[in-house]
Amino acid sequence: MNTIHPLNVLLVLLVLLCMKTSSFGSKDGKQMTMRCIEREREALLLFRQSVANEYDHLHSWNKEQQQDCCKWKGVGCDNRTGHVTHLLLSSLISPFPSYLIYLGRGMYDRAYSWKETRVSISSSLLDLPHLKYLDLSSNHLYQIPDFIASLKELVYLDFSDTWAEGSIPYQIDNISNLQYLNLSFNYFDGPIPKSIGSLNSLRYLDLSNSCLTGVIPHELGNLSKLQHLDLSNYYFTGVIPHELGNLSKLQHLALGSNLKGGENFHWLFNLSSLTHLDLSGVPIDPPTIWASFIQRIPSLSVLRLSDCNLSAPSSTLSNFSSSIATLDLGYNHINSSIFEWLSHLSGSLVDLDLSMNGLEGRIPESFGYMTALTHLDLYANHLTGVICNLSSLQVADFSDNNFTGNLDDLLSHLSSSLVELYLSNNVLEGRIPKSFGHMTALTYLDLGHNLLTGPIPPSFGHMTALAYLDLGHNLLTGPIPDSFALMTALSHLDLSANQLNGVIPKSFGNSSSLQDADFSSNNFTGNLEDFLSGTFPLLEGLHISENQLTGSIPDITLHSNLLELEVNSNQLSGYLPTAFEHHSALRMLDLSNNHLRGSLPDFTGFSSLRSLNLNNNEFFGRIPDFTGCSSLVILKLGENRLTEWETQSIGLLYNLWTLDLAKNSIHSTITEAHLSNLSSLHLLKTSFNSITFEFSPKWIPPFQLSELSLASCKLGPTFPKWIRNQRDISHLDISDSQISDTIPVWFWNLSGISFLNLSSNNIRGRFSSRLINLGEIDLSSNDFDGPLPSIPANCSKINLSQNKFSGTLLSLSAIEYLSLSYLDISHNQFFGALPDNWRNFRRLVFLNLGYNNFSVPPCFGNLTAMIRKETDVAEHTYNRTDAFAPTASRSSYIDNVVARWKGQEFQYGRNFVYLKMIDLSSNELTGEIPIGITRLLELKGLNLSGNSFEGKVPLEIGQLKQLECLDLSANKFSGEIPQSLSGLNFLAYLNLSHNNFSGRIPSGTQLDGLGISTYEGNTELCGKPLPNICPGDEPSDIFQPSLNESEVEDDSEYERWLYVSAVVGFISTFWGFIGTLVLNRRWRHAYFLFLENLKEKIYVATTVRINKLQRRIESLS
């Protein structure tokens, strides 16, 4: 809790007294007979002229309308002499514009034009020789002029929060009477002038947050009258000068980070008047000495030591004053033993901050004896259990811990007069209790990111003082209570990422206080237009993405204060309203992933727009005009049906960071003029269009990209030279871009590339190994030759298929690829033995070595990701992928993985991580099937076709219970087909053709539905579905139209299987769906693969039934 220092009170009273005794802008002419001096009035007019701008508030400074300058705003005169003595112009001459702009939720950037409002101070102030008080704080100034040092009568000088640059005038010691000096929050360079140490009358000095550098001059120790010294948040170097210990009258001391305290803090003990000590950011050594500050400085009431590398003090230190009211020990290395030590402060401590430490376990019950404690911050520790009795608290932050239990228990230990309560990111569960309705003083409540269930209680409506409510990221269900309409003070509401449903109450539209509302990621329904029919007088941010809202986009110009609107991923349709383009205040608009259609209006009226996302809709026609949208940072128009890029207005968006036009139908030629002014561009995506890039070979782009995706655009036939200057690029996709060239030498200088896709071109030559940061690489479908490139060990996906690479895989054997999940080197000219160190490929789930000349079979028994379920395989893959994305979602070649699966070629996106497939087809492999393959229990696809394998198929192949696709065709296998294959309940594709199998074809649920092609070319096989009849199966001469016993048994077996599969299918589908919503994002991807498997099972069951009916008809005929 902040305390009011006597010095501050004294200074305020002093200013008020001077205002009372002077003609400080008085409007009462009867009390003021002395007019201001003409020379000083002219000086003020010259000053006003030098700072005049559209933002100033000095309109009263007008000699025609008001002759007496002592009545002007901010001017004070001496009643006796008429001289100007006060010039208090804080925020009056050049107040700051709104320089924070929204790039997206939670993202800010400083406006590029903020310097345009800065003004210079006129030297006409020198004609005010009797000026004692000068306050120019909170204005936008260029610098502190040197002539200020000539105003020798000044006792009060405030240039704080002006963002002034330059340096502090070294002649400042000329102002010998100065008592108050505040230069905080500026952009000075250079050190603190030593001359400040000569201001012997100085009582208040604040140089905090001003970017000063160098050492703290020891001359500051000469300021014997100084009571307040603030040098916090600096870039100082060196140690703290011990001369500061001479400041015996000092009451408030704050020193900045980057300083070194040294091993001797004894000089602090000389400051017997010190009440406020802030050493935040100063490393204190030894880390336990801080407790002695409390012991040796008895007047200390406020101690702030955050981020000082502290540890807990010894519990034996118990003999000290109990005057400490505020103690900030956040961001240190203090453990839970601090709780016992704090018991000595139980009677005085009012404000305690232990955030970001190493606190573990439960809070001891003795902590509840701190009867004076009103503010407690335990944010970001490892505390568990329940919260002890803290009935006096007004502000409590328990967020980012491991607290468990339900809220009922917690509320019983907290005061009903609590004002702020933070409990986010814990493990709280159960329902939200109705008793929250009794906490009528609560203004801030954060319960987000827990496991809370059930409905939101209607009693929330009793918390009429509540201004901030966050219930996001829980498991809450049901509708929003109507009682929310009673929460008239609510300004921020977050209900995102729950399972809430129903219609969002219209009562929000009449709220006179609501500024930001987040309803995203729920199951809300209803019409968007109906919801936005309210007035929402103060609404600035509305987020309703990922719901089930219908209707069309209403006219948002009716909500003039709206700054952010997110309604993406709903079921909205229709056209954008005609008045849509005239909302000049809107900063962020996201309508992506809906069913909106029509041509896009021009956006020339969106002068404040920073982010526009219209991806994945049905817009068509030309790209609209963006003239006037100079603030635009993010522009996404991808996955629509836009056809023309004629306008060059996008090229004028010099603040643009992200441009996404991918997956449209644009037929245009892009020249340098379209991009020549995009100096801030970092991400460019135009993939999957018919765009031709025609740039001069000598063109140097004005931007430095981090991501470039131009797949399926025309860049060739030569390698695009303009890319050579993109030194910061990490993601490069120029696949299928008609390049017929070798990779130029300059390309290897782009060493930061982590994602590279050059597939589907005609690039020839060898691929260098200089790109050491590669995480994903796709060179497929080119004419590369030479040996296998040396790929970095941290690579997660490698596709070199359909080239002319040759040689052995010895280089692959020499590296431990712990992150590799996808490897495809098929359709090349590799030969020799396969590696035997597959244990180094722990995350590999997709392996395609087909169509090469390998001759020795490998041992795959150590492929960990295919032996057991690893729930983190997909997580690892997605995290790797997302890590490469700069700011926008990125396309990856893994969205287009091609695999020979179930006899056909299929394309797989990110779900390939669940495929778990090995393809060794069309090589020269001999011998028997390596027994290690049968230990890959999670394997779903195995293709060994087109080799020279021989011998029997091992019975252990029946252990591969997850197998869905097995192709052993075109080999030299012999013997009987293993009966264990009939136990593979997920097997949907089997090809054993063109081998030397003999004997009876096994029967079973999955095998009975397979056709003749599965077994053709095996002349010694017999039994259905082949026409060859096995011995003993000859047909009887007696005609029996009724079903024989075996067929009855088959039907019975089929029916039993049908019932079991129905139950299994229901359970699997149900839990797959629920898991998608409740448990993990990865399940959402696995669910699509499950649907595909279910489709195959239904197909097999239907085929089996049809075959039985055909056989029955044949027997009847």
Secondary structure, 3 states (H helix, E strand, C coil): CCCCCHHHHHHHHHHHHHHHHECCCCCCCCCCCCCCCHHHHHHHHHHHHHHCCCCCCCCCCCCCCCCCHHHCCCEEEECCCCCEEEEECCCCCCCCCCCEEEEECCEEEECCCHHHHCECCCHHHHHCCCCCEEECCCCCECECCHHHHHCCCCCEEECCCCCCECCCCHHHHHCCCCCEEECCCCCCCCCCCHHHHHCCCCCEEECCCCCCEECCCHHHHHCCCCCEEEECCCEECCECCHHHHHCCCCCEEEECCCCECCCCCHHHHHCCCCCEEECCCCCCCCCCCHHHHHHHCCCCCEEECCCCCCCCCCCCCCCCCCCCCEEECCCCCCCCCHHHHHHHHCCCCCEEECCCCCCEECCCHHHHHCCCCCEEECCCCEEEECCCCECCCCEEECCCCEECCEHHHHHCCECCCCCEEECCCCCCEEECCHHHHHCCCCCEEECCCCEEEECCCHHHHHCCCCCEEECCCCEEEECCCHHHHHCCCCCEEECCCCEEEEECCHHHHHCCCCCEEECCCCEEECEHHHHCCCCCCCCCEEECCCCCCECCCCCHHHCCCCCEEECCCCCCEECCCHHHHHCCCCCEEECCCCEEEEECCCCCCCCCCCEEECCCCEEEEECCCCCCCCCCCEEECCCCEEEECCCCHHHHCCCCCEEECCCCCCEEEECHHHCCCCCCCCEEECCCCEEEECCCCCCCCCCCCCEEECCCCECCCCCCHHHHHCCCCCEEECCCCCCCCECCHHHHHCCCCCEEECCCCCCEECCCCCCCCCCEEECCCCEEEECCCCCCCCCCEEECCCCEEEECCHHHHCCCCCCCCEEECCCCEEEEECCCCHHHCCCCCEEECCCCEEEECCCCCCCHHHHCCCCHHHHHHHHHHHHCCCCCCCCCHHHHEEEEECCEEEEECHHHHHCCEEECCCCCCEECCCHHHHHCCCCCEEECCCCEEEECCCHHHHHCCCCCEEECCCCEEEECCCHHHHHCCCCCEEECCCCEEEEECCCCCCHHHCCHHHCCCCCEEECCCCCCCCCCCCCCCCCCCCCCHHHHHHHHHHHHHHHHHHHHHHHHHHHHHHHHHHCCHHHHHHHHHHHHHHHHHHHHHHHHHHHHHHHHHHHHC
